[in-house]
């Protein structure tokens, strides 16, 4: 059951919220002068949210893959592509 949650459900929910919601909003409303700044802010928020279940070192390690996911989203505008990539990342990391 952990595989279903960690490699399918959580990536879908997280990418829908963080990339499809927060990052999309920041980019569409030009909250920051450059899109890289919104990606960094969302990645920091993403990492902080991982402190709920993981220790600080794990949360810090999540930051860099999150930047990649943000970059993918900003180029493709597809949170589903980010979710599939996130599933791949989790599969490699956890199993």
Secondary structure, DSSP 8 states (H G I E B T S, - for coil): -HHHIIIIIHHHHHHHHIIIIIIHHHHHTT-SSSHHHHHHHHHHHHHHHGGGTS-HHHHHHHHHHHHHHHHHHHHH--HHHHHHHHHHHHHHHH-
